[in-house]
Amino acid sequence: MRVFITGASGWIGSHTVDEFLSHGYDVTGLARSDASAAALEAKGATVLRGDLDDLAGLRAGAEAADGVVHLANKHDFGDPVETNRAERAAVETLGDTLAGTGRALLLASGVAGLAQSRPALETDSSPAVGPDAPRGGTENLAFDYVEKGVKSISLRFSPTTHGMGDHGFMAIITDAAKRNGYAGYVGDGSTGWAAVHVADAARMIRLGLEKAPAGAALHAVGEESVASRDIAAAIAQSLGLEARSFTSEESQASMGGFIGLFWGMDLAASSAATRRLLDWTPTGPTLVDDILAGAYTG
Ligand SMILES: NC(=O)c1ccc[n+]([C@@H]2O[C@H](COP(=O)([O-])OP(=O)(O)OC[C@H]3O[C@@H](n4cnc5c(N)ncnc54)[C@H](OP(=O)(O)O)[C@@H]3O)[C@@H](O)[C@H]2O)c1
């Protein structure tokens, strides 16, 4: 069985490639650079050279595969309009290509904005609808393809999919702590983030392809909520600094508006339904274990 993976060279993507290859799948990975292509080839994956904007390339990759895992994202926080446009165009192309085939389209999403004052559930619908919404509203767009014969499945990642080598939000928060000379948490630090180890997330993706029905939202969540003051305390310990409260404005000034705002938000999520559906049990280290083991300071 062949799986076409976009973002195959990325943080989650490279672990996902390993997961599928080690379970006997043939993998085709999208690569836009020589370095990414060489890394994929060295693992035994087939390379499809191309950019997210090369829609003909995306079409060719999807046509030749039994299932698609779409993880690539431009992540240009300075130009969210272009990032969202490209993401929507890519999902539209993949959906159109798979229409009428019953084949799977698993696409990356997140748990932010799904619920207020309680952990997000798999049954919560994303409020992001239409091209101007975060991520170009692609979760809902993909679900629209279910009635067109696509097995669309949303991969809602925790805001921190952590592990050794992670360069995502936790790395940005740690870098801000180094610059500030202290690890900050907003307010009393009682807001928390869901977290998952990257190897658990990759395993959930494979199980999702094998077991989830069309229209499923899967929560890649190993820990429902880790309090931001506990995360800051671990970062502070790993850097030999103090942890202390700061304001949302200070958070945004030290990390950039979008991430600094995110850091003060409650982004808790449950994965009870995903665990039941896929018989998936996260086993990786906790977020605090990874921070204390030097994942962001090594
Ligand atoms: N990590 C998390 O905690 C987290 C949380 C919520 C949601 N997500 C979502 O999950 C997905 C994977 O995240 P990640 O952390 O693995 O991201 P990442 O490490 O930044 O990887 C992004 C991937 O997209 C590729 N890419 C970027 N721009 C491209 C372009 N113009 N054309 C083709 N490929 C391009 C990159 O290729 P290069 O190697 O060539 O740069 C890389 O393979 C993303 O959609 C992300 O938004 C992640």
The ligand as an SDF file (V2000), in Angstrom:
LIG
                    3D

 48 52  0  0  0  0  0  0  0  0999 V2000
    4.2150   20.5990   15.5520 N   0  0  0  0  0  0  0  0  0  0  0  0
    3.0820   20.8510   16.1950 C   0  0  0  0  0  0  0  0  0  0  0  0
    3.0740   20.8450   17.4390 O   0  0  0  0  0  0  0  0  0  0  0  0
    1.8050   21.1370   15.4450 C   0  0  0  0  0  0  0  0  0  0  0  0
    0.6580   21.5290   16.1790 C   0  0  0  0  0  0  0  0  0  0  0  0
   -0.5430   21.7710   15.5040 C   0  0  0  0  0  0  0  0  0  0  0  0
   -0.5910   21.6100   14.1200 C   0  0  0  0  0  0  0  0  0  0  0  0
    0.5440   21.2390   13.4210 N   0  0  0  0  0  0  0  0  0  0  0  0
    0.4700   21.1050   11.9630 C   0  0  0  0  0  0  0  0  0  0  0  0
    0.9920   19.8270   11.5870 O   0  0  0  0  0  0  0  0  0  0  0  0
    1.6540   19.9370   10.3180 C   0  0  0  0  0  0  0  0  0  0  0  0
    3.0760   19.4460   10.4620 C   0  0  0  0  0  0  0  0  0  0  0  0
    3.7360   20.2690   11.4250 O   0  0  0  0  0  0  0  0  0  0  0  0
    5.3120   20.1950   11.6750 P   0  0  0  0  0  0  0  0  0  0  0  0
    5.5350   20.6420   13.0800 O   0  0  0  0  0  0  0  0  0  0  0  0
    5.8220   18.8730   11.2540 O   0  0  0  0  0  0  0  0  0  0  0  0
    5.8380   21.3240   10.6910 O   0  0  0  0  0  0  0  0  0  0  0  0
    7.3090   21.5830   10.1420 P   0  0  0  0  0  0  0  0  0  0  0  0
    8.3310   20.8250   10.9060 O   0  0  0  0  0  0  0  0  0  0  0  0
    7.4630   23.0600   10.0320 O   0  0  0  0  0  0  0  0  0  0  0  0
    7.2820   20.9670    8.6830 O   0  0  0  0  0  0  0  0  0  0  0  0
    6.6200   21.6070    7.6370 C   0  0  0  0  0  0  0  0  0  0  0  0
    6.7770   20.7690    6.3810 C   0  0  0  0  0  0  0  0  0  0  0  0
    6.1500   21.4990    5.3150 O   0  0  0  0  0  0  0  0  0  0  0  0
    7.0800   21.6030    4.2620 C   0  0  0  0  0  0  0  0  0  0  0  0
    6.8550   22.8280    3.5140 N   0  0  0  0  0  0  0  0  0  0  0  0
    6.8490   24.0970    3.9790 C   0  0  0  0  0  0  0  0  0  0  0  0
    6.6170   24.9500    2.9770 N   0  0  0  0  0  0  0  0  0  0  0  0
    6.4880   24.2030    1.8630 C   0  0  0  0  0  0  0  0  0  0  0  0
    6.2570   24.5080    0.5130 C   0  0  0  0  0  0  0  0  0  0  0  0
    6.1020   25.7680    0.0990 N   0  0  0  0  0  0  0  0  0  0  0  0
    6.1810   23.4820   -0.3740 N   0  0  0  0  0  0  0  0  0  0  0  0
    6.3320   22.1850    0.0370 C   0  0  0  0  0  0  0  0  0  0  0  0
    6.5520   21.8350    1.3090 N   0  0  0  0  0  0  0  0  0  0  0  0
    6.6400   22.8360    2.1960 C   0  0  0  0  0  0  0  0  0  0  0  0
    8.4550   21.6050    4.9210 C   0  0  0  0  0  0  0  0  0  0  0  0
    9.4370   21.2860    3.9530 O   0  0  0  0  0  0  0  0  0  0  0  0
   10.9830   21.6920    4.1330 P   0  0  0  0  0  0  0  0  0  0  0  0
   11.5930   20.5940    4.9460 O   0  0  0  0  0  0  0  0  0  0  0  0
   11.4800   21.7450    2.7450 O   0  0  0  0  0  0  0  0  0  0  0  0
   11.0030   23.0290    4.8170 O   0  0  0  0  0  0  0  0  0  0  0  0
    8.2410   20.5500    5.9770 C   0  0  0  0  0  0  0  0  0  0  0  0
    8.3620   19.2700    5.4060 O   0  0  0  0  0  0  0  0  0  0  0  0
    1.5330   21.3950    9.9080 C   0  0  0  0  0  0  0  0  0  0  0  0
    0.4030   21.5690    9.1020 O   0  0  0  0  0  0  0  0  0  0  0  0
    1.3340   22.1070   11.2380 C   0  0  0  0  0  0  0  0  0  0  0  0
    0.7060   23.3510   11.0930 O   0  0  0  0  0  0  0  0  0  0  0  0
    1.7270   20.9920   14.0570 C   0  0  0  0  0  0  0  0  0  0  0  0
  1  2  1  0
  2  3  2  0
  2  4  1  0
  4  5  1  0
  4 48  2  0
  5  6  2  0
  6  7  1  0
  7  8  2  0
  8  9  1  0
  8 48  1  0
  9 10  1  0
  9 46  1  0
 10 11  1  0
 11 12  1  0
 11 44  1  0
 12 13  1  0
 13 14  1  0
 14 15  2  0
 14 16  1  0
 14 17  1  0
 17 18  1  0
 18 19  2  0
 18 20  1  0
 18 21  1  0
 21 22  1  0
 22 23  1  0
 23 24  1  0
 23 42  1  0
 24 25  1  0
 25 26  1  0
 25 36  1  0
 26 27  1  0
 26 35  1  0
 27 28  2  0
 28 29  1  0
 29 30  1  0
 29 35  2  0
 30 31  1  0
 30 32  2  0
 32 33  1  0
 33 34  2  0
 34 35  1  0
 36 37  1  0
 36 42  1  0
 37 38  1  0
 38 39  2  0
 38 40  1  0
 38 41  1  0
 42 43  1  0
 44 45  1  0
 44 46  1  0
 46 47  1  0
M  CHG  2   8   1  16  -1
M  END
$$$$
